[in-house]
């Protein structure tokens, strides 16, 4: 089964005849701690105000986000998940040709093509662990490119550029008149890794932020875009009204207040990532790629079973992973797995070991 996105439990359940509640979802890379308690309280407290419209432009949350990085509200927009801006930016900027490293999030290509933009792939190399070489990327920038799309950390590989490397690329792109759209959907798992607070220094830089992954609220849909005031005004002029609902805005604001939740998340993910990498890499026919995010990319080979058999064996045991066949530059032997709780990761490892005993 080729999955276009992770986390589609209803589709998987219907196709395979397994009740949703019996599936442990490793296909969607969401914080295993779930939403912060303060965010849940904010949602409940906001129920009485559902009879009123939310702010048309999400100004309260914009002010909060701007204050985090010594920015102005003119540098930030909020919306219905960062995916809103993945699709809105190409429509507003109308680039003729965009450069996109692959493998990466497949919606970039879809959004660009829907906006009539040509897509030029910049292949990452498996033998180099899919690491993005900033020097090689800069060399690929040409006068024919209008837009560069980066995902940092990259989905699905987990590869990371340092903030300094990202800004080096942004600076080189500026010299060539190229706008850089940097998707930082998973950057909260990397302390001090973001460049969103630098957008006033780089007028060609746009940064996407997702609150879904780190704060465990994918069902609410909440995201933001940061950029130079001129670019942000252009995008905001084309944004539909009320794309940030009242409950999402309140939940995000409360989540941002919870420093203890952030610390627990980082400790959990770092510890469980190390365990998973070590245990999975010890299995025959499994290669684990380095990751700075809350997920791991695996490549399977003999003596592991064929991808469909492996996927099916895991699913019958109640484990759903993300087959990466739909990612350009990957194939059916690549799988992405989320890093979950210690107990849940233990079940994943036990299931993989059972597959090894059965097939290898």
C-alpha positions in Angstrom: 0.0 0.0 0.0 1.4 3.4 -1.1 0.6 6.1 1.5 0.5 9.7 0.5 0.6 11.0 4.1 1.1 9.5 7.5 -1.6 9.4 10.1 -4.5 8.3 7.9 -5.8 5.7 10.2 -9.3 5.7 8.7 -8.1 4.8 5.3 -5.7 2.1 6.6 -8.4 0.7 8.8 -10.9 0.5 6.0 -8.4 -1.1 3.6 -7.1 -3.7 6.0 -10.1 -4.4 8.1 -8.4 -3.5 11.3 -10.2 -1.3 13.8 -8.6 2.1 14.2 -8.3 1.7 18.0 -6.2 -1.5 17.5 -3.6 0.3 15.4 -0.5 1.9 17.0 0.4 4.7 14.7 4.1 5.1 13.9 3.3 6.7 10.5 2.6 10.2 11.9 5.4 12.0 13.7 3.6 13.6 16.6 4.8 14.2 20.1 4.0 11.0 22.1 3.3 13.1 25.2 0.1 14.4 23.6 -1.1 18.0 24.0 0.1 20.0 27.0 -2.5 20.1 29.8 -2.6 23.9 29.5 -3.6 23.6 25.9 -6.4 21.2 26.7 -7.7 23.5 29.4 -7.6 26.5 27.0 -9.7 24.5 24.6 -12.3 23.7 27.3 -12.3 27.3 28.6 -12.9 28.6 25.1 -16.0 26.5 24.4 -18.3 29.2 25.7 -16.9 31.7 23.2 -17.6 29.5 20.1 -20.7 31.6 19.5 -18.3 34.5 18.6 -16.1 34.8 15.5 -12.4 34.4 16.1 -10.1 37.3 15.2 -10.1 37.7 11.4 -6.3 37.8 11.3 -5.2 35.9 14.4 -3.6 39.1 15.8 -3.3 38.0 19.4 -1.3 34.9 18.5 0.7 36.9 15.9 1.7 39.4 18.7 2.8 36.5 20.9 4.9 34.9 18.2 6.5 38.2 17.2 7.4 38.9 20.8 9.3 35.7 21.0 11.8 36.7 18.4 12.0 40.5 18.7 9.9 40.8 15.5 6.9 42.9 14.5 3.4 41.5 13.8 4.2 42.6 10.3 6.7 39.7 10.2 4.2 36.9 11.1 1.0 35.4 9.8 -0.9 32.5 11.4 -3.1 30.0 9.7 -4.8 26.6 9.4 -1.6 24.6 9.7 1.7 25.4 8.0 0.3 23.5 5.0 -1.9 26.5 4.3 1.2 28.5 3.5 2.9 25.6 1.6 0.1 26.1 -0.9 -0.5 29.9 -0.6 3.1 31.0 -1.0 3.5 29.7 -4.6 0.2 31.1 -5.6 1.2 34.6 -4.3 4.8 34.7 -5.5 4.1 33.0 -8.9 7.7 31.6 -9.3 8.5 30.3 -12.7 10.9 27.6 -11.5 11.6 26.2 -8.0 14.5 24.1 -6.7 13.5 21.4 -4.3 15.9 18.9 -2.6 14.6 15.3 -2.8 13.6 13.2 -1.0 11.5 15.7 0.9 7.9 16.5 1.8 5.8 15.6 -1.3 3.3 18.5 -1.0 6.0 21.0 -2.0 6.0 19.7 -5.5 2.2 19.4 -5.6 1.7 23.0 -4.4 4.3 24.4 -6.9 2.8 22.6 -9.8 -0.8 23.7 -8.9 0.6 27.3 -9.0 2.0 26.7 -12.5 5.6 26.5 -11.3 8.2 24.2 -12.8 10.0 22.0 -10.3 13.7 21.2 -10.5 14.8 18.4 -8.2 18.1 18.5 -6.3 18.8 14.9 -5.5 20.2 13.9 -2.1 22.4 10.8 -2.0 21.7 7.7 0.0 25.4 6.8 0.2 25.9 10.2 1.9 23.0 9.5 4.3 20.9 12.0 2.3 22.8 14.8 3.9 22.2 18.2 2.2 25.6 19.7 1.3 25.0 23.5 1.4 28.0 24.2 -0.9 26.7 21.8 -3.5 23.2 23.3 -3.1 24.6 26.9 -3.6 26.3 25.7 -6.8 23.0 24.5 -8.1 21.3 27.9 -7.7 21.0 29.7 -11.1 19.3 32.6 -12.7 16.6 30.2 -13.9 15.5 29.5 -10.3 13.1 31.9 -8.6 12.4 29.9 -5.4 14.3 27.5 -3.2 12.3 25.2 -0.9 14.1 23.7 2.1 12.8 21.4 4.8 14.9 21.6 8.0 15.1 19.1 9.6 14.2 17.3 6.4 11.1 15.1 6.2 11.5 12.1 5.8 15.3 11.8 6.2 15.7 13.7 9.4 18.8 15.4 8.1 19.6 18.8 9.6 21.4 22.0 8.4 22.7 24.2 11.2 21.2 27.7 11.4 24.5 29.1 10.1 24.4 26.7 7.1 20.8 27.7 6.3 21.6 31.4 6.4 24.7 30.8 4.2 22.4 29.4 1.6 19.8 32.2 2.1 22.6 34.8 1.6 23.8 33.1 -1.6 20.3 32.9 -2.9 19.8 36.6 -2.2 22.7 37.4 -4.5 20.9 35.6 -7.3 17.5 37.1 -6.6 16.0 33.8 -5.2 13.5 33.6 -2.4 14.0 30.8 0.1 11.1 29.1 1.7 12.4 27.2 4.8 9.9 24.7 6.3 10.8 24.3 10.0 7.9 21.9 10.8 10.2 19.8 13.0 12.7 22.4 14.2 11.3 22.6 17.8 12.9 19.2 18.3 16.2 20.9 17.7 17.1 23.5 20.4 18.3 26.8 18.9 18.0 25.4 15.4 15.5 27.9 14.0 16.2 30.9 11.7 12.7 32.4 12.0 14.0 35.2 14.3 16.4 36.3 11.5 13.9 37.1 8.8 14.3 40.9 9.3 18.0 40.5 8.3 17.2 38.5 5.2 14.4 40.0 3.0 14.4 36.9 0.8 13.7 34.4 3.6 10.3 32.9 4.5 10.1 30.4 7.4 7.2 28.0 8.1 6.4 26.9 11.6 4.1 24.1 12.6 2.5 23.7 16.0 1.1 20.2 15.1 4.2 18.0 15.6 5.9 19.3 18.7 2.7 20.2 20.7 0.7 17.1 19.6 -2.3 18.9 18.1 -2.6 17.8 14.5 -6.4 17.8 14.7 -6.5 21.5 15.5 -4.5 22.7 12.5 -2.2 25.6 13.5 0.8 27.0 11.8 2.6 30.3 11.0 4.8 31.9 8.5 7.6 34.4 9.3 9.2 36.8 6.8 10.2 40.3 5.8 7.4 42.7 6.1 7.1 43.2 2.3 6.8 39.5 1.6 4.4 38.9 4.5 2.1 41.7 3.4 1.9 40.2 -0.1 1.0 36.8 1.4 -1.4 38.3 3.9 -3.2 40.2 1.2 -4.1 36.9 -0.4 -4.9 34.9 2.7 -8.5 34.1 3.4 -10.0 35.5 6.6 -10.5 33.5 9.8 -8.1 30.7 8.9 -7.0 30.5 12.6 -9.9 29.3 14.7 -10.5 30.4 18.3 -9.7 27.1 19.9 -6.5 26.5 17.9 -5.2 30.0 18.8 -5.9 29.6 22.5 -4.3 26.1 22.6 -1.1 27.3 20.8 -0.8 30.3 23.2 -1.1 28.0 26.2 1.3 25.4 24.8 4.0 28.0 24.3 3.8 28.9 28.0 4.7 25.4 29.1 8.5 25.3 29.3 8.4 22.1 31.4 6.5 20.3 28.6 9.2 21.4 26.1 12.0 20.1 28.4 10.2 16.7 28.9 9.7 16.4 25.2 13.3 17.0 24.2 14.5 14.6 26.9 12.1 11.9 25.9 12.8 12.1 22.1 16.6 12.2 22.6 16.6 9.2 24.8 14.2 7.1 22.8 15.8 8.0 19.5 19.1 6.6 20.8 17.5 3.4 21.9 15.6 2.9 18.6 18.6 3.7 16.5 20.8 1.1 18.3 18.2 -1.6 18.4 16.9 -1.2 14.9 20.4 -1.0 13.4 21.3 -4.3 15.0 18.5 -6.1 13.0 19.6 -7.9 9.8 18.8 -6.0 6.7 17.9 -2.7 8.4 19.8 0.5 7.8 19.0 3.5 10.0 19.7 7.0 8.7 20.9 9.8 11.1 18.0 12.0 12.3 17.7 15.2 14.3 13.9 14.9 14.3 11.3 12.8 16.1 11.3 10.2 13.4 13.7 7.8 11.8 14.2 6.8 8.1 14.9 3.1 7.6 16.0 1.2 4.5 15.4 -2.5 4.4 17.2 -5.1 2.3 17.7 -8.9 2.3 17.3 -10.9 4.5 14.3 -8.7 5.5 11.1 -9.6 3.7 9.9 -7.7 0.7 8.4 -4.3 1.6 4.7 -5.3 1.1 5.2 -8.4 3.3 7.0 -6.4 6.0 4.4 -3.6 6.0 1.6 -6.2 6.2 3.3 -8.2 8.9 3.8 -5.1 11.1 0.2 -3.9 10.4 -1.3 -7.3 11.3 0.5 -6.9 14.6 -1.1 -3.5 15.1 1.9 -1.4 14.1 1.5 1.2 11.3 4.6 2.6 9.8 5.0 5.1 6.9 6.0 3.4 3.6 8.1 6.0 1.7 7.4 4.8 -1.8 5.5 8.0 -2.6 8.6 10.2 -1.8 10.6 11.2 -4.9 14.1 9.8 -4.5 13.1 6.9 -2.3 11.4 3.6 -3.0 9.3 0.9 -1.4 12.2 -0.4 0.8 12.3 2.9 2.7 10.1 3.3 5.8 9.7 6.2 8.2 8.9 5.5 11.9 7.8 8.0 14.5 9.6 8.1 17.9 6.9 7.4 20.5 6.9 6.5 24.2 9.3 3.9 25.7 6.5 1.4 26.0 5.3 1.9 22.5 8.8 1.8 21.0 9.3 -1.4 22.9 6.3 -2.9 21.1 7.6 -1.8 17.8 11.0 -3.4 18.5 9.4 -6.6 19.6 7.3 -6.7 16.5 10.3 -6.2 14.3 12.1 -9.0 16.1 9.2 -11.3 15.6 9.3 -10.5 11.9 13.0 -11.4 11.9 12.3 -14.7 13.6 9.5 -15.5 11.1 11.1 -14.5 7.8 14.9 -14.4 8.3 
